[in-house]
Amino acid sequence: MVQFETTYAGLSLRNPLIIGSSGLTNSAKKNKELEDAGAGAVVLKSLFEEQIENQSDVLMHTTDSPEAADYIRNYVRVNQVEEYLSLIKESKSLCTIPVIASINCYKANAWTEFAKQIEEAGADALELNVFFLCTDLNASADEMYESYVSILKKVRRHISIPIILKIGKSFSNIPRLVDQLKLYEAQGVVLFNRYYQPDIDIRKMQVILGQVFSTSSELSDTLRWTAIVSGSVPGISISSSCGIHNGEDVIKCLLAGADTVQLCSTVYKNGPAIISKIQNEIENWMNEQKYESISEFRGKLSFSNVETPSLYERSQFMKYYSDKK
């Protein structure tokens, strides 16, 4: 019988299938159902810094008093955090798999005071989903890196549980960022978070919500950077995310060097039953290939292990077309 056990950011998981932060994980009951369906861990629906600030701003418009405005701001924030702490506690009381808290943030000051409370509530780890898209013409690449590192450093001072950074792919040097995060004691990274997808309605002349769910076409970037980061920055756990919809996709990510994967869109589309289906697909493949454990093949096709690492690099784009002639 094949062994699915793996480790991720210092946590022991029964399998590498993590349910990503979303509406799928916004209640303890749902999280227990996901565990029963076969999930190896859950990442709770994020506590959104931007949402709390927006709610505070709306209510603050009802008063001209600075003291009242401060009270409203703190009340909204504390109330939101208390609800989140309850979600952690209730999920931990029902689930035996790791429960990972998640904060969607773009600066550190608002969260450092709550990080300890999240740890005390029983979260097994904290995922920082740094949702920051730089559009400032005067900002340098170094400032982008520093914004992520700054958040990590400040939160790390307050908690001892593993910290995982969920990052975007809008960086000129992703391995360098991951290396910096590792230096400042991040135990894991998620490649990648998925920004809000805009679209344009050409008849109403409005910016609208685009594709909500990921597609299989997004897997290529996930594989490329999972392979490159796992091969060039050892010692930090990687969870692949974006474009993962079936067992074959999971196997590819593991071969590229991922410790785990995060499932979201496919669970929305197919329901929790897809978790056991994916696990069965992985088991069948492992039996065919004569693998008894995930550790036997994880990273076998990472950047450092393939004979031609340049296959993961952009130079192959032109080679693709030259081979078609």
N, C-alpha and C positions, 0 to 999 in steps of 0.2 A: 504494500500500500504506500502511495506516495506521501511525502511530508510537505505540507504547505507552510509550515511555521517560518516566520521571518522576524527580523528586528527592524525597528524604524525609530530613529532619534532616541535610542535607548529603551524603547518600549518593546515588549514581546507581543507579537500578534499571531493569531492562529492561522492567518493567511494574509496575503498582501492587498486584499480588496478593501479599501477605505471609502466610505461614503463622504463625498465632499460637502463643504459648508453650503447649505441651501435650505429652501423650505422643506426639504425632505427630512431635515434633522432639527426642526424647530419645536419638537415636543418629546418628552421622555417616552411616551407611548410609541411614537413613530420610531424612536431609536431602538426600543426593545424589539419591535417588529423587524427592523433591519438586522439586528443581531440574530434573531430567530431565522431570518432568511439566509444567513451565512456571512454577513459582513465581518471583516476582521477588526474594524474600528470605525468610529464615526467622528466627524468634525462638526461641531454644533453650528447652527446658523449664526452668522456673524453679528456681533454687536457693532453697529455702524456709527462711527464718529460723526460723519457728515449728517446722518439722519437726526442724531441727538441735537446737533448744533442747529439744524433747520427748525426743529420743533421748538427749541429754546427761542430762536429769533422770532418766530410767529407769535409766541406768547408774550415776548418782551415788548412787542409793539402796543400792548394794551396798557402800558404804564410809562410814565415819564420819570419815575423815581429810580435813581441808580441802585439804591438799596433793594428795591423790589425786583429790579432786573437781575441783580446778582442772585437773589433768592430763587427766582424762577429758573434761572440757568442751572443752579445747583440742584434744585428739586427735580427737574426733568432728567438730568444726568443720573442722579442717585436712583430715581425711580426705575429708569431703564436698566441700570446695572443690577438693582435688586431682583428684577424679573429674570435677568440673565443668570444670576447666581442661583436662583431657584431652579432654573432649567438644568444647570450643572448638577446640583444636588439630587434632583429627581431622576435624572438620567443615570447617575452613578448608583442610585439605590436600586434601579431596575436592571442595569446592564452589567455584564461581567467583562465585556470587551473594553479596550481603552476609549475614554471619552476625551476628545481634544477640544478645548475652547478656541474660539476664533474672534479676533478683533479686526475689523476693517478700518484702517486708519491711515492718515497721511502726516501726522505729527505726533510726537511722543508725550507732550506735556499733559494732555487730557487723559492719558491712560496709565501712567506710572502709578498713580495713587490707587488704582483699582486692580492692578496686576496681582498684588498679594492676596486680595480678597478672592480672586479667581482661583488662585492656588489653594487657598484655605477651603474653598467650596468643594474641592476634591478633583478638579480637572487634572488629567494625567499629563497634559502638555498644553502649550498655548501656541496657536498658529496666528502669526501677525500677517494679515493680508494687507500689504502696503499698497494702497490703491492710489498711485501718484503718476499722472501723465504730464510730463513737463512740456509746456508750450512757451516758456519764457525765452525770448531771443537772447537775453543776456546771461542765461544760466549755462554753466559749463557742465561737461560730463562728470567731473569730479564732484560737483555739487549734488548731482543726482545720486551718486554712490554714497555720499556722506549723509544724505537724508535717510537712507535705509539703515546705514550703520548707526546713526545717531539714535534712531528709535530703538534699535536692538540694544545698544549700550545702556540706555536709560531704563528700559524694562528689565534687563538682566540684573540690574542692581537690586531689584525688589523681589525676585522670585528665583527658586532653585529648580523648578520643574523644567523639562526640555522646552526650548523655544524653537519654533519652526517659522521660517520666512516664506511666505507665498509671494513670488515676484512675477513681474511681467517680462515680456521679451523685448521691450523697447530700450535695450542697452547696447552700447557699442562693443562691450566686452563682458559677457555674462560670466565666464569663468572667473574673471577678476573680482566681480561683485561677490560671487559665492565664496571665493577664497577669503575675502574681507569679512564676510559674515561668519565664516568658520573661525577666523582669528578672534572675533569678539564673542565666541561661545554660542553660536547658533548650532543646534544639533541636527537640523535638517532644513531642506529647502523644497518647495513645491514648484515644479516647472510645468505649467505656468498658471497665473490667474488670468481670467478672461474679462477684459474690459467691456463696459457697456457698448453694444454694437449699434451705432446710428445708421439710419437710412434716410432717404429723402422721398417724400411723396410729391411727385412732379405735377400733380393736379391740384392738390391743396396748398402746394408751395410751403411745405412744413418739414422740419426735421422730425423723424419718427423713430420708434424703436425698431431695430433690425432683427436679425436672426437671434433668437434667445438661446437655443440649444447649440452645442458644438456639432460639427460634422466630421466625418472621417477624414476629410481633406486637411484638417488641422493637426492630424497625428504626425505628419512629416516633421514639422518644427519641433514637436515634443520629443520625437525620437532623436533628431539631430542633436539637440542640446542636452538631452539626458545622456547620450553616449559621450559627448565631448566633456561635459562637466564631470561625469563619473570617472572618466579616464584621466582627467587632468587635475581634479581636486579630490584626492582620496580623504577618507576620514569624516565625511559629512553625508548624512542620509539624504536620499533623493526620492521624492514621490512624483511620479509623472502624472500630469493632468492636462486635459484638452484633447478631444478627438478619440477617446478610448470608449469603444462601444461593445466589444465582444472579447471572447477569450483569446483570439489571435492577436488583437491589439495589446492585451495585457502581456502576453508572451513576448511580443516584440519589445515592449518597454523593459521587461525584466532582462532580456538579452542585452539591451543597450546599457544596462547598469542600474536601473531603478530598484529600490528596496521595496517600494509599494506603488500602487496606482490609486488615483482618486476617481471614483465613478460618480456621475451626476446626471448628465443628459440622458444616458441610456436607462437609468433607473426611472426617471420621469416618464420616458416614452414606453417602457416595457414593464414597469412595476418591479417590486422587490424580488420577484421570481427570477429576474435576469441574473441575480448574484450567484445563485446555485448553478444556473446554466453556464455562466462563465467559468465557475470553478470546475464543473464537469468537463468543459472544453480544455481547460488547462491540464486536468488529470489525464484525459485521453491522449493529449499530445506528449505529456511526460512519459506515459507508458510506451507510446510508440518509439520515443527517442531513448528509452531505457534510463531515464533519470528518476532517482528516488527522492530527491529533495531540490528545492528551488536554488539552494546555495551551489549546487553542481553546475548550473548554467547561467546564473545571474552574472551579468557583465561580460559574458563570453564574446559579445560583439560590441563592446565599448570602444571608445576612441583609442585606448591604449592596448587593446587586444586584437584588433583586426589587422590584417597584413597591410592594408592600404588605408590609413586613417583619412587620407584626402577624399575618400568616398563620402565623408560627412561634410566636406567643405564646399564652398560655393564654386570653386573652379570646375567642379564636375558638371555645372550647368551647361557649359559649352560642349563638353565631351558628350553629353546626352544627345545633343543635336547632331554632332559629327558622326556619332554611331548610327544615326538613323539614315544616313545617306546610302 
